[in-house]
Amino acid sequence: MLSLDKLQQTGKKATRDGFGAGLKAAGDQHDNVVMLTADLRGSMKSEDFINTYPDRFIQCGISEANMMGVAAGLATSGKIPMTTTFANFSTGRVYDQIRQSIAYSDKNVKICASHAGLTLGEDGATHQILEDIGMMRMLPGMTVINPCDYNQTKAAVQAIADHHGPVYLRFGRPGWPIFIPEDQEFVIGKALHLNEGSDVSIFATGHLVWHAVEAARELEAEGISVDLINIHTIKPLDEEAVIASAKKTGAVVSCEEHNKYGGLGSAIAECLSKNQPTFQEYVATDDTFGESGTAAQLLDKYGLGVKDIVAAAKRAIAKK
């Protein structure tokens, strides 16, 4: 198990950079990995893969629905296709194609979605998507992964290449602290315990894991013991880890850069309502669209900052 003192920032890179590094590594390991993009090869940080394996790259243009159909066909022929575009265009624009051509027939397609959540920033509400996790986790057989930093994203890409079945991999645009050790094992469906505690459980995913780490430091400085868990795989959820932590602390906070409906918070609530009813607070967007602004401004305005996690933890504890 890790601990707060071991979770130190070692640099800053976007999780999409981690995707690019992981894609190249997966391509080295699997000669049937193929990358498809919808006119966003640069934004996806995929140049190393493309330059090394140009014959395994397909430029589909601004035609996301067609890209999903091409990927389904490639999977049928034994390839491991990784589709790439912004999260909004990877889900909302092509939901029918994913459902009918990929999920329904359990195709081995990896839907790799960058620029997710509010931290897409200045492009605004039409490009930010805050409901994608909910959309994807409702599809039967779909694995849903939301890594928290460069190192974890790189490891996640290699893990999904080894995994058979459809996967939704979500990551982001801004430079973000690197704090997960480079050699940390990534296991699909297995939560990563970041700190042992007894007063409150904080479950976080994606960019908000770093905010949860910072919040845990503040809480611990006030004498509040935090059980901190990184849920990088939202489906299948590590129910054993969720139940064990909630049983220990009796107070839960879920943290995500997503609508409070349908995402990590909902998955945890569904689990606990059946197994270990527990007081829960949500750090998530409150059923709203986003707007234009910097990543930091938007996270603060929509209640996804460090101070918001600290406040939510105290509210959860007060309900015990």
C-alpha positions as CSV (number, residue, x, y, z in Angstrom):
1,M,0.0,0.0,0.0
2,L,1.1,3.6,-0.7
3,S,0.8,6.4,1.8
4,L,0.5,10.2,1.7
5,D,4.2,10.8,2.3
6,K,5.0,8.7,-0.7
7,L,2.6,10.5,-3.0
8,Q,4.8,13.4,-4.0
9,Q,4.6,15.3,-7.3
10,T,7.6,14.4,-9.5
11,G,6.6,16.5,-12.5
12,K,3.7,17.5,-14.6
13,K,2.4,16.1,-17.8
14,A,-1.1,15.6,-19.3
15,T,-2.7,12.3,-19.0
16,R,-3.1,12.4,-22.8
17,D,0.7,12.3,-23.0
18,G,0.5,9.1,-20.9
19,F,-1.8,7.7,-23.5
20,G,0.7,8.5,-26.3
21,A,3.5,6.8,-24.4
22,G,1.3,3.8,-23.5
23,L,0.1,3.5,-27.1
24,K,3.7,3.2,-28.3
25,A,4.5,0.6,-25.6
26,A,1.4,-1.4,-26.5
27,G,2.3,-1.3,-30.1
28,D,5.7,-2.6,-29.3
29,Q,4.2,-5.5,-27.3
30,H,1.4,-6.3,-29.8
31,D,1.9,-6.3,-33.5
32,N,-1.9,-6.3,-34.0
33,V,-2.5,-3.0,-32.2
34,V,-3.9,-0.5,-34.7
35,M,-4.6,3.2,-34.0
36,L,-7.5,5.1,-35.6
37,T,-8.2,8.8,-35.2
38,A,-10.8,11.3,-36.3
39,D,-8.4,14.1,-37.4
40,L,-6.7,14.5,-34.0
41,R,-3.4,12.7,-34.3
42,G,-1.6,15.6,-32.7
43,S,-4.0,16.2,-29.9
44,M,-3.8,12.5,-29.0
45,K,0.0,12.7,-28.6
46,S,0.3,9.7,-30.9
47,E,3.2,10.7,-33.1
48,D,5.7,8.2,-31.6
49,F,3.3,5.3,-32.5
50,I,2.5,6.7,-36.0
51,N,6.2,7.3,-36.9
52,T,7.2,3.8,-35.7
53,Y,4.2,2.0,-37.2
54,P,2.8,4.0,-40.0
55,D,1.1,1.0,-41.6
56,R,-0.9,0.5,-38.4
57,F,-2.4,4.0,-38.4
58,I,-5.7,4.9,-40.0
59,Q,-6.8,8.5,-40.4
60,C,-10.6,8.5,-40.5
61,G,-11.0,12.2,-40.7
62,I,-13.9,14.0,-39.0
63,S,-16.1,11.0,-39.3
64,E,-16.3,9.5,-35.8
65,A,-19.3,7.2,-36.5
66,N,-17.5,5.7,-39.4
67,M,-14.4,5.3,-37.3
68,M,-16.3,3.1,-34.8
69,G,-17.6,0.9,-37.6
70,V,-14.1,0.5,-39.1
71,A,-12.8,-0.4,-35.6
72,A,-15.4,-3.0,-35.2
73,G,-14.4,-4.5,-38.6
74,L,-10.8,-4.5,-37.6
75,A,-11.5,-6.3,-34.3
76,T,-13.4,-8.9,-36.3
77,S,-10.3,-9.6,-38.3
78,G,-8.1,-10.1,-35.2
79,K,-6.7,-6.6,-34.7
80,I,-6.8,-4.6,-31.5
81,P,-8.1,-1.2,-32.7
82,M,-7.8,1.9,-30.5
83,T,-10.0,4.7,-31.6
84,T,-9.0,8.2,-30.7
85,T,-10.8,11.5,-30.4
86,F,-12.2,13.9,-27.8
87,A,-14.4,12.2,-25.2
88,N,-17.5,14.1,-26.3
89,F,-17.1,12.8,-29.9
90,S,-16.0,9.3,-28.6
91,T,-19.3,8.8,-26.8
92,G,-22.2,11.3,-27.4
93,R,-21.7,11.6,-31.1
94,V,-21.3,7.9,-31.7
95,Y,-23.3,6.1,-29.0
96,D,-25.4,4.2,-31.5
97,Q,-22.4,2.8,-33.3
98,I,-20.7,1.8,-30.1
99,R,-23.9,0.1,-28.8
100,Q,-24.8,-1.7,-32.0
101,S,-21.4,-2.5,-33.6
102,I,-19.1,-2.8,-30.6
103,A,-20.8,-3.5,-27.3
104,Y,-23.6,-5.7,-28.5
105,S,-21.2,-8.2,-30.2
106,D,-18.4,-7.8,-27.6
107,K,-15.9,-6.5,-30.0
108,N,-12.3,-6.1,-28.8
109,V,-12.3,-2.3,-29.5
110,K,-10.6,0.2,-27.2
111,I,-12.3,3.6,-27.2
112,C,-9.6,6.0,-26.1
113,A,-11.1,9.4,-25.2
114,S,-9.1,12.5,-24.5
115,H,-10.1,16.1,-23.4
116,A,-12.8,14.7,-21.0
117,G,-14.6,16.7,-18.3
118,L,-14.3,20.4,-17.4
119,T,-10.6,20.5,-17.8
120,L,-10.9,20.7,-21.6
121,G,-11.2,24.3,-20.6
122,E,-11.7,27.2,-23.0
123,D,-13.4,25.1,-25.7
124,G,-16.5,25.3,-23.5
125,A,-19.7,23.3,-22.9
126,T,-20.1,21.9,-26.4
127,H,-16.8,20.1,-26.2
128,Q,-16.7,19.3,-22.5
129,I,-18.6,16.1,-21.6
130,L,-19.7,15.3,-18.0
131,E,-21.9,12.3,-18.7
132,D,-19.7,10.0,-20.6
133,I,-18.8,7.6,-17.8
134,G,-22.5,7.1,-17.1
135,M,-23.2,6.4,-20.8
136,M,-20.4,3.9,-21.1
137,R,-20.9,2.1,-17.8
138,M,-24.5,1.4,-18.8
139,L,-23.4,-0.6,-21.8
140,P,-23.3,-4.4,-21.1
141,G,-19.8,-5.7,-21.1
142,M,-18.1,-2.3,-21.4
143,T,-15.0,-1.8,-19.1
144,V,-14.7,1.8,-18.0
145,I,-11.3,3.2,-16.9
146,N,-10.4,6.7,-15.8
147,P,-6.7,7.0,-14.8
148,C,-5.3,9.8,-12.6
149,D,-1.9,10.8,-13.9
150,Y,0.7,10.3,-16.7
151,N,2.2,7.1,-15.3
152,Q,-1.2,5.5,-14.5
153,T,-2.5,6.3,-18.0
154,K,0.5,4.9,-19.7
155,A,0.1,1.6,-17.7
156,A,-3.6,1.6,-18.3
157,V,-3.2,1.6,-22.1
158,Q,-0.9,-1.4,-21.9
159,A,-3.4,-3.2,-19.7
160,I,-6.3,-2.6,-22.0
161,A,-4.3,-4.0,-24.9
162,D,-3.9,-7.2,-23.0
163,H,-7.5,-7.3,-22.0
164,H,-10.1,-8.8,-24.4
165,G,-13.3,-6.9,-24.8
166,P,-14.6,-3.4,-25.3
167,V,-13.0,-0.7,-23.1
168,Y,-13.7,3.0,-22.6
169,L,-10.5,4.8,-21.5
170,R,-11.0,8.4,-20.4
171,F,-8.2,10.9,-20.0
172,G,-7.5,14.6,-20.2
173,R,-6.0,17.7,-21.8
174,P,-4.1,19.8,-19.1
175,G,-0.7,19.3,-17.6
176,W,-1.3,17.5,-14.4
177,P,0.8,16.4,-11.4
178,I,2.6,13.1,-11.8
179,F,2.5,11.3,-8.4
180,I,1.8,7.6,-9.0
181,P,5.1,5.6,-9.0
182,E,6.2,4.6,-12.5
183,D,6.5,1.0,-11.4
184,Q,3.1,0.8,-9.8
185,E,1.2,-2.2,-11.1
186,F,-2.1,-1.4,-12.9
187,V,-4.8,-4.1,-12.6
188,I,-8.1,-3.6,-14.3
189,G,-10.9,-3.7,-11.7
190,K,-8.6,-3.4,-8.7
191,A,-8.6,-0.2,-6.7
192,L,-5.4,1.4,-5.6
193,H,-5.2,2.1,-1.9
194,L,-3.3,5.4,-1.4
195,N,-3.6,5.9,2.3
196,E,-4.8,3.9,5.3
197,G,-7.4,5.7,7.5
198,S,-10.3,5.3,9.9
199,D,-12.5,8.4,10.0
200,V,-13.6,8.9,6.4
201,S,-13.2,7.1,3.1
202,I,-12.4,9.2,0.0
203,F,-12.8,7.5,-3.3
204,A,-11.5,9.5,-6.3
205,T,-11.0,9.0,-10.0
206,G,-9.2,10.8,-12.8
207,H,-7.8,14.3,-12.2
208,L,-9.6,14.5,-8.9
209,V,-7.3,11.9,-7.3
210,W,-4.6,14.5,-7.0
211,H,-7.1,17.0,-5.4
212,A,-8.1,14.2,-3.0
213,V,-4.5,13.6,-2.1
214,E,-4.1,17.3,-1.3
215,A,-7.4,17.3,0.7
216,A,-6.3,14.2,2.6
217,R,-3.1,16.0,3.7
218,E,-5.2,18.9,5.0
219,L,-7.6,16.6,6.8
220,E,-4.8,14.6,8.4
221,A,-3.1,17.9,9.6
222,E,-6.4,18.5,11.4
223,G,-6.3,15.1,13.0
224,I,-8.8,13.5,10.6
225,S,-7.7,10.0,9.5
226,V,-8.4,9.5,5.7
227,D,-8.8,6.2,4.0
228,L,-7.9,7.3,0.4
229,I,-8.6,5.0,-2.5
230,N,-8.0,5.6,-6.3
231,I,-10.8,4.0,-8.3
232,H,-9.2,4.0,-11.7
233,T,-11.6,1.3,-13.0
234,I,-15.2,2.4,-12.5
235,K,-16.6,-0.7,-14.2
236,P,-16.0,-3.4,-13.0
237,L,-16.0,-1.6,-9.7
238,D,-13.8,-3.1,-7.0
239,E,-16.7,-3.6,-4.7
240,E,-14.6,-5.5,-2.1
241,A,-12.4,-2.4,-1.6
242,V,-15.4,-0.1,-1.5
243,I,-17.3,-2.2,1.1
244,A,-14.3,-2.8,3.3
245,S,-13.4,0.9,3.5
246,A,-17.0,2.1,4.1
247,K,-17.4,-0.5,6.8
248,K,-14.2,0.7,8.5
249,T,-15.0,4.5,8.4
250,G,-18.8,4.8,8.2
251,A,-18.4,7.9,6.1
252,V,-17.8,8.2,2.3
253,V,-16.9,10.9,-0.2
254,S,-16.8,10.2,-4.0
255,C,-14.8,12.6,-6.2
256,E,-15.0,12.9,-9.9
257,E,-14.8,15.3,-12.8
258,H,-18.3,14.2,-14.0
259,N,-22.0,14.7,-13.4
260,K,-23.0,13.5,-9.9
261,Y,-25.5,11.2,-11.7
262,G,-24.3,8.1,-13.4
263,G,-20.5,8.2,-12.6
264,L,-18.3,7.0,-9.8
265,G,-20.5,8.4,-7.1
266,S,-23.5,6.5,-8.5
267,A,-21.5,3.3,-8.8
268,I,-20.4,3.5,-5.2
269,A,-23.9,4.3,-3.9
270,E,-25.3,1.3,-5.8
271,C,-22.7,-0.9,-4.3
272,L,-23.1,0.4,-0.7
273,S,-26.9,0.4,-0.8
274,K,-26.8,-3.3,-1.3
275,N,-24.0,-4.2,0.9
276,Q,-23.0,-1.6,3.5
277,P,-25.3,1.4,3.7
278,T,-23.1,4.4,4.5
279,F,-23.4,8.2,4.6
280,Q,-22.1,9.5,1.3
281,E,-21.1,13.0,0.0
282,Y,-20.6,13.7,-3.7
283,V,-17.9,15.9,-5.1
284,A,-19.0,16.2,-8.8
285,T,-20.7,18.6,-11.1
286,D,-24.3,19.3,-10.0
287,D,-26.3,18.3,-13.0
288,T,-25.0,21.0,-15.2
289,F,-23.2,21.8,-18.4
290,G,-19.8,23.5,-18.2
291,E,-18.6,26.8,-19.8
292,S,-15.4,28.3,-21.1
293,G,-12.5,29.0,-18.7
294,T,-9.2,27.7,-17.6
295,A,-9.1,24.2,-16.1
296,A,-8.3,25.6,-12.6
297,Q,-11.1,28.2,-12.8
298,L,-13.7,25.7,-13.9
299,L,-12.8,23.1,-11.3
300,D,-13.0,25.8,-8.6
301,K,-16.3,27.2,-9.9
302,Y,-18.1,23.8,-10.2
303,G,-17.0,22.6,-6.7
304,L,-14.3,20.2,-7.6
305,G,-11.4,21.8,-5.7
306,V,-9.4,20.6,-2.8
307,K,-11.4,22.8,-0.4
308,D,-14.6,21.2,-1.7
309,I,-13.3,17.7,-0.9
310,V,-12.2,18.8,2.6
311,A,-15.7,20.2,3.2
312,A,-17.4,17.1,1.9
313,A,-15.3,14.9,4.1
314,K,-16.3,16.9,7.2
315,R,-20.0,16.8,6.2
316,A,-19.8,13.0,5.8
317,I,-18.2,12.6,9.2
318,A,-20.7,14.8,10.9
319,K,-23.6,12.6,9.7
320,K,-22.2,9.5,11.5
